[in-house]
Amino acid sequence: MEEIRRRSVLAIGLAAAAAPALVSSRAAMAQAYGPDEGKEIAPGVREIEVSQREAIIPGYKTVKMLDFVFQPGSHAPQETMESDMVCHMTEGELRVVQNGQEFRAKKGDVYTCATGTTEEDWNEGNVAAVMRVILLLPA
């Protein structure tokens, strides 16, 4: 009987010790955006400003972070990039045509665009896709 109590106490103790780790890992997960957050740049595509700060990289004045949320079936028409940037897919997948070359950007992928690059994007999946963009704005 005493052994059962010890096991129970040990199990409860382990569960209690693990609880803060579970709570903090959930808190670190990205929060979903509301349907009207940010501004609509194309039907089903929204741009959400995340952060901005002065850059210390030579040749750049500001670094700006944006999230582009693509609903299933949405399309962002071809655009010419006005600055250098790094793009990271945080959710979903996009079909990307960059300077005439097509590729799939999947969750976790990273790619870059230089000033003057052209790009067009489609979300052909069944879930929202989120492309996080870090803009490097010149001085």
Backbone as CSV, one residue per row, in Angstrom:
resi,resn,N_x,N_y,N_z,CA_x,CA_y,CA_z,C_x,C_y,C_z
1,MET,0.823,-1.197,0.000,0.000,0.000,0.000,0.862,1.254,0.000
2,GLU,1.927,1.255,0.826,2.815,2.406,0.898,3.520,2.626,-0.440
3,GLU,3.839,1.522,-1.160,4.511,1.630,-2.446,3.594,2.293,-3.483
4,ILE,2.323,1.985,-3.441,1.370,2.609,-4.358,1.318,4.106,-4.089
5,ARG,1.335,4.506,-2.848,1.310,5.934,-2.513,2.560,6.627,-3.052
6,ARG,3.711,5.979,-2.900,4.950,6.582,-3.393,4.895,6.762,-4.902
7,ARG,4.405,5.735,-5.596,4.285,5.833,-7.052,3.319,6.944,-7.447
8,SER,2.205,7.027,-6.745,1.228,8.075,-7.036,1.823,9.454,-6.813
9,VAL,2.525,9.613,-5.703,3.150,10.896,-5.395,4.209,11.228,-6.442
10,LEU,4.998,10.256,-6.847,6.023,10.464,-7.863,5.378,10.873,-9.193
11,ALA,4.304,10.183,-9.590,3.620,10.506,-10.849,3.033,11.908,-10.807
12,ILE,2.415,12.260,-9.699,1.836,13.598,-9.557,2.936,14.653,-9.589
13,GLY,4.040,14.373,-8.919,5.169,15.298,-8.909,5.751,15.519,-10.296
14,LEU,5.908,14.442,-11.068,6.426,14.563,-12.431,5.463,15.356,-13.315
15,ALA,4.183,15.082,-13.165,3.185,15.809,-13.956,3.206,17.295,-13.616
16,ALA,3.316,17.619,-12.343,3.362,19.020,-11.923,4.622,19.708,-12.435
17,ALA,5.741,18.988,-12.427,6.998,19.565,-12.916,6.946,19.812,-14.411
18,ALA,6.248,18.976,-15.164,6.174,19.111,-16.617,5.180,20.178,-17.044
19,ALA,4.215,20.516,-16.218,3.158,21.453,-16.597,3.691,22.812,-17.051
20,PRO,4.636,23.449,-16.332,5.130,24.746,-16.812,5.774,24.654,-18.191
21,ALA,6.467,23.585,-18.488,7.088,23.418,-19.805,6.023,23.332,-20.889
22,LEU,4.935,22.624,-20.621,3.864,22.520,-21.604,3.189,23.856,-21.820
23,VAL,2.949,24.585,-20.751,2.307,25.891,-20.863,3.197,26.851,-21.623
24,SER,4.495,26.909,-21.319,5.376,27.863,-21.979,5.580,27.505,-23.444
25,SER,5.586,26.219,-23.815,5.743,25.870,-25.221,4.501,26.268,-26.009
26,ARG,3.338,26.168,-25.416,2.119,26.612,-26.091,2.130,28.123,-26.254
27,ALA,2.613,28.844,-25.264,2.656,30.300,-25.339,3.606,30.761,-26.427
28,ALA,4.634,29.979,-26.729,5.617,30.367,-27.740,5.121,30.117,-29.160
29,MET,4.048,29.348,-29.333,3.540,29.058,-30.659,2.916,30.322,-31.263
30,ALA,2.989,30.442,-32.590,2.433,31.602,-33.276,0.920,31.651,-33.090
31,GLN,0.421,32.841,-32.892,-1.010,33.020,-32.762,-1.604,33.244,-34.140
32,ALA,-2.790,32.716,-34.371,-3.465,32.905,-35.650,-3.953,34.343,-35.748
33,TYR,-3.923,34.872,-36.952,-4.422,36.224,-37.178,-5.914,36.193,-37.429
34,GLY,-6.591,37.259,-37.019,-8.013,37.392,-37.292,-8.249,37.695,-38.765
35,PRO,-9.467,37.477,-39.250,-9.757,37.641,-40.669,-9.627,39.077,-41.176
36,ASP,-9.671,40.058,-40.278,-9.588,41.459,-40.692,-8.300,42.140,-40.253
37,GLU,-7.344,41.374,-39.725,-6.087,41.974,-39.272,-5.259,42.445,-40.456
38,GLY,-4.531,43.518,-40.255,-3.674,44.043,-41.308,-4.491,44.661,-42.418
39,LYS,-3.875,44.730,-43.610,-4.593,45.303,-44.754,-4.605,44.292,-45.897
40,GLU,-5.709,44.284,-46.618,-5.845,43.376,-47.739,-5.071,43.945,-48.931
41,ILE,-4.150,43.135,-49.490,-3.363,43.588,-50.640,-3.821,42.921,-51.937
42,ALA,-4.590,41.855,-51.820,-5.216,41.145,-52.934,-6.333,40.322,-52.306
43,PRO,-7.320,39.884,-53.089,-8.390,39.080,-52.490,-7.832,37.849,-51.759
44,GLY,-8.109,37.773,-50.459,-7.651,36.644,-49.652,-6.209,36.734,-49.185
45,VAL,-5.532,37.851,-49.449,-4.138,38.030,-49.026,-4.055,39.290,-48.161
46,ARG,-3.551,39.118,-46.929,-3.452,40.242,-46.003,-2.003,40.459,-45.579
47,GLU,-1.622,41.719,-45.437,-0.297,42.117,-44.973,-0.418,42.630,-43.549
48,ILE,0.366,42.043,-42.650,0.312,42.420,-41.235,1.696,42.880,-40.797
49,GLU,1.795,44.112,-40.315,3.069,44.635,-39.823,3.349,44.041,-38.448
50,VAL,4.523,43.441,-38.296,4.888,42.778,-37.045,5.835,43.640,-36.215
51,SER,6.886,44.167,-36.852,7.895,44.904,-36.096,8.758,45.725,-37.044
52,GLN,9.408,46.741,-36.475,10.326,47.575,-37.252,11.386,48.123,-36.312
53,ARG,12.617,48.231,-36.830,13.720,48.716,-36.000,14.823,49.258,-36.895
54,GLU,15.637,50.134,-36.343,16.794,50.649,-37.061,17.780,49.512,-37.308
55,ALA,18.364,49.475,-38.514,19.315,48.424,-38.872,20.744,48.882,-38.593
56,ILE,21.615,47.938,-38.273,23.038,48.249,-38.103,23.863,47.660,-39.241
57,ILE,23.206,47.061,-40.225,23.891,46.501,-41.388,24.232,47.663,-42.325
58,PRO,25.486,47.776,-42.737,25.847,48.875,-43.641,24.984,48.874,-44.904
59,GLY,24.543,50.078,-45.302,23.725,50.227,-46.499,22.233,50.160,-46.237
60,TYR,21.840,49.784,-45.021,20.421,49.702,-44.684,20.126,50.588,-43.486
61,LYS,18.996,51.277,-43.561,18.588,52.160,-42.463,17.635,51.447,-41.495
62,THR,16.733,50.640,-42.073,15.655,50.041,-41.275,15.476,48.579,-41.654
63,VAL,15.112,47.766,-40.663,14.679,46.395,-40.908,13.222,46.326,-40.448
64,LYS,12.387,45.720,-41.289,10.952,45.671,-41.013,10.449,44.257,-41.216
65,MET,9.637,43.764,-40.290,9.086,42.412,-40.374,7.591,42.490,-40.678
66,LEU,7.182,41.721,-41.688,5.786,41.651,-42.102,5.370,40.188,-42.216
67,ASP,4.115,39.901,-41.960,3.544,38.591,-42.261,2.506,38.782,-43.360
68,PHE,2.578,37.930,-44.378,1.579,37.907,-45.436,0.780,36.628,-45.266
69,VAL,-0.521,36.767,-45.041,-1.399,35.622,-44.811,-2.204,35.389,-46.086
70,PHE,-2.031,34.191,-46.667,-2.708,33.794,-47.902,-3.777,32.764,-47.555
71,GLN,-5.016,33.103,-47.797,-6.099,32.141,-47.596,-6.056,31.105,-48.722
72,PRO,-6.602,29.904,-48.484,-6.624,28.884,-49.548,-7.261,29.456,-50.822
73,GLY,-6.610,29.194,-51.959,-7.114,29.657,-53.245,-6.741,31.091,-53.594
74,SER,-6.025,31.793,-52.714,-5.689,33.191,-52.990,-4.447,33.312,-53.865
75,HIS,-4.278,34.511,-54.406,-3.199,34.778,-55.363,-2.734,36.222,-55.185
76,ALA,-1.423,36.406,-55.074,-0.851,37.754,-55.060,-0.244,37.987,-56.436
77,PRO,-0.747,38.976,-57.192,-0.247,39.199,-58.544,1.227,39.601,-58.552
78,GLN,1.828,39.486,-59.732,3.259,39.796,-59.864,3.561,41.202,-59.370
79,GLU,4.656,41.280,-58.624,5.102,42.551,-58.057,6.618,42.625,-58.202
80,THR,7.138,43.833,-58.386,8.581,44.048,-58.434,9.028,44.517,-57.057
81,MET,10.001,43.834,-56.481,10.473,44.144,-55.134,11.227,45.475,-55.112
82,GLU,10.877,46.303,-54.135,11.489,47.627,-54.011,12.683,47.628,-53.064
83,SER,12.929,46.488,-52.410,14.074,46.395,-51.503,14.499,44.939,-51.371
84,ASP,15.684,44.726,-50.805,16.157,43.379,-50.506,15.329,42.818,-49.365
85,MET,15.151,41.498,-49.353,14.363,40.886,-48.285,14.678,39.405,-48.135
86,VAL,14.324,38.880,-46.964,14.400,37.453,-46.674,12.974,36.996,-46.380
87,CYS,12.547,35.909,-47.023,11.189,35.388,-46.851,11.263,34.014,-46.182
88,HIS,10.357,33.766,-45.237,10.329,32.504,-44.503,8.879,32.044,-44.401
89,MET,8.622,30.815,-44.827,7.273,30.258,-44.724,7.073,29.707,-43.311
90,THR,6.198,30.351,-42.558,5.948,29.887,-41.191,4.777,28.908,-41.122
91,GLU,3.894,28.964,-42.118,2.743,28.053,-42.175,2.397,27.796,-43.636
92,GLY,1.888,26.619,-43.921,1.365,26.303,-45.243,2.421,26.215,-46.328
93,GLU,1.966,26.439,-47.565,2.822,26.295,-48.744,2.330,27.240,-49.831
94,LEU,3.259,27.802,-50.577,2.928,28.669,-51.709,3.635,28.184,-52.966
95,ARG,2.979,28.377,-54.091,3.653,28.246,-55.387,4.162,29.637,-55.713
96,VAL,5.451,29.743,-55.959,6.104,31.031,-56.167,6.720,31.046,-57.556
97,VAL,6.503,32.134,-58.289,7.213,32.365,-59.547,8.043,33.623,-59.317
98,GLN,9.351,33.421,-59.297,10.290,34.510,-59.022,11.189,34.672,-60.246
99,ASN,11.146,35.859,-60.857,11.927,36.124,-62.079,11.732,35.030,-63.126
100,GLY,10.478,34.541,-63.250,10.167,33.533,-64.252,10.460,32.099,-63.849
101,GLN,11.081,31.883,-62.694,11.404,30.534,-62.210,10.391,30.127,-61.134
102,GLU,9.806,28.941,-61.285,8.784,28.475,-60.347,9.370,27.516,-59.319
103,PHE,8.917,27.649,-58.061,9.273,26.705,-57.002,8.166,26.687,-55.962
104,ARG,8.199,25.683,-55.107,7.252,25.569,-53.990,7.963,25.994,-52.716
105,ALA,7.382,26.947,-52.017,7.893,27.367,-50.713,7.016,26.685,-49.666
106,LYS,7.608,25.723,-48.946,6.875,24.943,-47.944,7.198,25.440,-46.550
107,LYS,6.371,25.058,-45.589,6.573,25.448,-44.198,8.022,25.185,-43.794
108,GLY,8.673,26.223,-43.268,10.058,26.123,-42.827,11.062,26.582,-43.866
109,ASP,10.647,26.715,-45.144,11.572,27.149,-46.189,11.904,28.628,-46.039
110,VAL,13.101,28.984,-46.514,13.543,30.371,-46.541,14.089,30.664,-47.927
111,TYR,13.866,31.877,-48.411,14.431,32.305,-49.688,14.592,33.818,-49.660
112,THR,15.272,34.359,-50.659,15.544,35.789,-50.682,15.024,36.419,-51.967
113,CYS,14.847,37.738,-51.907,14.518,38.568,-53.058,15.453,39.768,-53.021
114,ALA,15.952,40.154,-54.182,16.777,41.353,-54.289,15.924,42.469,-54.879
115,THR,16.354,43.684,-54.671,15.678,44.820,-55.285,15.558,44.565,-56.790
116,GLY,14.347,44.743,-57.323,14.108,44.521,-58.750,13.609,43.127,-59.091
117,THR,13.656,42.184,-58.147,13.134,40.831,-58.360,11.621,40.914,-58.576
118,THR,11.104,40.096,-59.492,9.648,40.003,-59.640,9.187,38.711,-58.977
119,GLU,7.985,38.762,-58.402,7.444,37.573,-57.730,5.935,37.586,-57.816
120,GLU,5.381,36.377,-57.966,3.944,36.143,-57.961,3.703,34.889,-57.130
121,ASP,2.641,34.882,-56.299,2.422,33.793,-55.338,0.987,33.283,-55.390
122,TRP,0.834,31.956,-55.200,-0.475,31.303,-55.135,-0.510,30.353,-53.937
123,ASN,-1.626,30.364,-53.210,-1.869,29.341,-52.196,-2.846,28.345,-52.801
124,GLU,-2.331,27.210,-53.240,-3.152,26.183,-53.862,-3.553,25.095,-52.861
125,GLY,-3.201,25.291,-51.586,-3.505,24.307,-50.551,-4.864,24.527,-49.918
126,ASN,-5.110,23.741,-48.870,-6.388,23.798,-48.152,-6.303,24.544,-46.831
127,VAL,-5.118,25.065,-46.495,-4.936,25.796,-45.240,-4.298,27.149,-45.546
128,ALA,-4.456,28.087,-44.633,-3.832,29.392,-44.800,-2.312,29.227,-44.793
129,ALA,-1.650,30.018,-45.609,-0.188,30.040,-45.658,0.279,31.387,-45.122
130,VAL,1.362,31.363,-44.352,1.912,32.602,-43.807,3.361,32.726,-44.245
131,MET,3.642,33.809,-44.972,5.004,34.116,-45.390,5.484,35.297,-44.540
132,ARG,6.516,35.058,-43.744,7.124,36.130,-42.953,8.230,36.760,-43.789
133,VAL,8.193,38.070,-43.915,9.153,38.788,-44.740,9.940,39.760,-43.865
134,ILE,11.258,39.715,-44.000,12.137,40.671,-43.338,12.657,41.606,-44.434
135,LEU,12.159,42.835,-44.431,12.582,43.829,-45.405,13.830,44.536,-44.916
136,LEU,14.800,44.713,-45.802,16.013,45.464,-45.507,15.893,46.763,-46.297
137,LEU,15.528,47.839,-45.592,15.244,49.098,-46.253,16.488,49.984,-46.306
138,PRO,16.828,50.481,-47.499,18.071,51.239,-47.652,18.056,52.578,-46.927
139,ALA,19.254,53.057,-46.707,19.435,54.363,-46.028,19.009,55.490,-46.930
